[in-house]
Amino acid sequence: MREAEANPVELTEEAVLKAASERARLDDFGPSDFRERLRLILDEVASSDNATELVKSTFFNKCVTCATTRLQASELLERHPEIGDVPIEQGLIATRVDATVVGAPSDLYYLAAKGPILSTVHHDERCTVKEEQVYADHAPAAVTGRASPGDFVATASGTCARRHHETMWSYFVAAPGFGPAREHGIPGSGLYVIVASTPAVPGAARTLAHMVGHVRFGDDGMQDFLRAVQPEI
């Protein structure tokens, strides 16, 4: 705590990317669409009255780590472009962010939910978003300047092609904020994400629905979050 107070960090895009470049000794971050989201998130933490210097320092280091990983991934794909041709087998990732551990303002989870994963798919010419539905999208007060639950809940699905191989994927994200979805899942969670993929073969859509539908955060699954923000579902 004392060290953080004595050595405050600079929460700017330039400072984060410079630190990451120095750590990785690389400078190609790949597609630049992430920069705007990074700036918004850093500005939000920097201006938060609830963020101590320790929280800011911890958040800065997490951002540098993520940016470093991005540099390393970009460099790996540059050296081995054949990685993009490897067919993706069936897989599932389900994760949550514990807001009580991260300590960042709730507004950040809204920004994170709206951006990274779907943005990557939208910018990849090998991928197509076939269906995308937003069930809740209320920008937080820090963005709009007026009272808001600051929640975001959405699903999407589509395909990605790698030479002669096609993969189907399905995606769910929820940033409960202060909306009705906050009553579901695991207390203290700021963000939930589910991503599933399987080879695009007959029955793939049914397989994906089964995979995503059986994920549980505490006692609740995707449909519980969707019904919370749209009871008619």
C-alpha positions in Angstrom: 0.0 0.0 0.0 2.7 2.5 1.0 4.8 1.6 -2.0 1.9 2.2 -4.3 1.1 5.5 -2.7 4.7 6.6 -3.0 5.0 5.5 -6.7 1.7 6.1 -8.4 1.3 4.6 -11.8 0.2 6.4 -15.0 -3.0 4.9 -16.2 -2.7 5.7 -19.9 -2.7 3.6 -23.1 0.8 4.8 -23.9 2.2 3.8 -20.5 0.6 0.4 -20.5 1.8 -0.5 -24.1 5.2 0.9 -23.5 5.6 -1.2 -20.3 4.4 -4.3 -22.2 6.8 -3.6 -25.2 9.7 -3.3 -22.8 8.7 -6.5 -21.0 8.3 -8.6 -24.1 10.8 -6.8 -26.3 8.2 -6.7 -29.0 6.1 -3.9 -30.6 3.5 -5.5 -32.8 0.2 -5.6 -31.0 -1.8 -6.9 -34.0 -5.2 -5.3 -34.9 -5.6 -2.0 -33.1 -9.3 -2.2 -32.3 -8.5 -3.0 -28.6 -6.9 0.4 -28.1 -10.1 2.4 -27.7 -11.5 -0.1 -25.1 -8.2 0.0 -23.3 -8.3 3.8 -23.1 -11.9 3.8 -21.8 -11.1 1.3 -19.1 -7.9 3.0 -18.0 -9.7 6.4 -17.9 -12.5 4.9 -15.8 -10.1 3.5 -13.2 -8.0 6.7 -13.2 -11.0 8.9 -12.5 -12.6 6.7 -9.9 -12.8 8.1 -6.4 -13.0 4.5 -5.0 -9.8 3.3 -6.6 -6.8 3.6 -4.3 -3.3 3.8 -5.6 -2.9 0.1 -4.8 -6.0 -0.8 -6.9 -4.6 1.4 -9.7 -1.2 -0.2 -9.5 -2.7 -3.7 -9.5 -4.9 -2.9 -12.4 -2.0 -1.3 -14.4 0.0 -4.5 -13.9 -2.9 -6.7 -15.1 -3.3 -4.5 -18.2 0.5 -4.8 -18.9 0.3 -8.6 -18.5 -2.6 -8.8 -21.0 -0.8 -6.5 -23.4 2.4 -8.6 -23.1 0.4 -11.7 -23.9 -1.1 -10.0 -26.9 2.4 -9.1 -28.2 3.7 -12.6 -27.7 0.6 -14.2 -29.4 1.0 -11.8 -32.4 4.7 -12.6 -32.7 4.0 -16.4 -32.5 1.4 -16.2 -35.3 3.8 -14.1 -37.4 6.4 -16.8 -37.1 4.0 -19.7 -37.5 1.1 -18.7 -39.7 0.3 -22.3 -40.1 -1.3 -22.3 -36.6 -4.3 -20.6 -38.2 -4.8 -23.7 -40.4 -5.1 -26.2 -37.6 -8.7 -27.4 -37.3 -10.3 -26.6 -34.0 -11.8 -29.6 -32.2 -14.7 -29.4 -29.8 -14.0 -27.2 -26.9 -15.6 -25.1 -24.1 -14.4 -22.2 -22.0 -16.5 -20.9 -19.1 -15.1 -18.3 -16.7 -16.1 -15.4 -14.5 -14.3 -12.4 -13.0 -14.6 -12.0 -9.3 -15.1 -8.3 -8.8 -14.3 -8.5 -5.1 -10.8 -9.7 -5.9 -10.1 -7.5 -8.9 -11.4 -4.4 -7.1 -12.1 -2.4 -10.3 -15.3 -0.3 -10.7 -18.4 -2.1 -11.9 -18.4 0.1 -15.0 -15.4 -1.7 -16.4 -17.2 -5.0 -16.7 -19.8 -3.4 -19.0 -17.0 -2.1 -21.3 -15.2 -5.5 -21.2 -18.5 -7.4 -22.0 -19.2 -5.2 -25.0 -15.8 -5.5 -26.6 -13.0 -8.0 -26.9 -14.2 -11.4 -28.0 -16.9 -10.4 -30.5 -14.7 -7.6 -31.7 -12.0 -10.1 -32.6 -14.5 -12.2 -34.5 -15.9 -9.2 -36.4 -12.4 -8.2 -37.5 -11.4 -11.7 -38.6 -12.2 -12.1 -42.3 -12.2 -15.9 -41.8 -15.1 -15.7 -39.3 -18.8 -14.8 -39.7 -21.3 -13.8 -37.1 -24.5 -15.5 -38.1 -26.7 -14.5 -35.1 -26.2 -11.9 -32.5 -28.7 -10.9 -29.8 -28.4 -8.3 -27.1 -30.7 -8.8 -24.2 -29.6 -5.9 -22.0 -27.4 -2.9 -22.9 -27.5 -0.1 -20.4 -24.4 2.0 -20.5 -23.2 2.9 -16.9 -23.6 6.3 -15.4 -19.9 7.0 -15.9 -20.5 6.9 -19.7 -24.0 8.4 -19.9 -24.0 10.8 -17.0 -27.3 9.6 -15.7 -28.5 6.8 -13.5 -28.3 3.4 -15.1 -28.0 -0.3 -14.0 -24.9 -0.5 -16.2 -25.6 -4.1 -17.3 -24.9 -5.9 -20.6 -26.1 -9.4 -21.6 -25.7 -10.9 -25.0 -25.3 -14.1 -27.1 -23.8 -14.7 -30.5 -23.0 -17.6 -32.8 -21.3 -18.1 -36.1 -18.6 -19.9 -38.0 -14.9 -19.6 -38.6 -13.1 -21.2 -41.6 -9.5 -22.5 -41.7 -8.7 -23.7 -45.2 -10.8 -26.8 -45.6 -12.1 -26.8 -42.0 -15.1 -25.0 -40.7 -15.9 -24.5 -37.0 -19.2 -23.4 -35.4 -19.0 -21.4 -32.3 -21.4 -20.0 -29.7 -20.9 -17.2 -27.2 -22.6 -15.8 -24.1 -21.5 -12.8 -22.0 -23.1 -11.1 -19.0 -21.9 -8.1 -17.0 -24.7 -7.9 -14.4 -23.9 -4.4 -13.1 -26.8 -3.3 -10.9 -29.4 -4.9 -13.1 -31.7 -7.9 -12.4 -29.1 -10.4 -13.6 -27.1 -9.5 -10.5 -29.3 -11.7 -8.4 -28.1 -14.8 -10.3 -24.8 -16.7 -10.5 -22.0 -16.3 -8.0 -22.2 -13.3 -5.6 -19.5 -10.8 -6.3 -19.0 -11.7 -9.9 -18.6 -8.8 -12.4 -18.4 -10.7 -15.6 -19.4 -14.1 -17.0 -18.3 -15.6 -20.3 -19.0 -18.9 -22.1 -17.4 -19.8 -25.4 -18.0 -23.1 -27.1 -16.9 -24.5 -30.5 -17.3 -27.7 -32.5 -16.6 -28.8 -36.1 -19.3 -27.6 -38.4 -20.9 -31.0 -39.1 -24.6 -32.0 -39.1 -26.0 -31.5 -35.6 -23.3 -29.0 -34.6 -25.9 -26.4 -33.5 -27.6 -28.9 -31.2 -24.2 -29.9 -29.8 -23.3 -26.3 -29.1 -26.7 -25.6 -27.4 -26.1 -28.6 -25.2 -22.6 -27.6 -24.2 -23.4 -23.9 -23.4 -26.8 -24.8 -21.8 -25.2 -27.1 -19.3 -22.7 -24.6 -17.9 -23.5 -23.4 -14.4 -22.3 -20.5 -12.4 -23.4 -21.5 -8.9 -27.0 -22.7 -9.4 -27.7 -20.7 -12.5 -27.1 -21.2 -16.3 -27.3 -18.9 -19.3 -31.1 -19.1 -19.5 -31.5 -17.9 -15.9 -29.5 -14.8 -16.8 -31.5 -14.2 -20.0 -34.8 -14.6 -18.2 -33.7 -12.2 -15.5 -33.3 -9.3 -18.0 -36.1 -10.4 -20.3 -38.7 -12.3 -18.3 -40.7 -13.2 -21.4 -38.0 -15.6 -22.6 
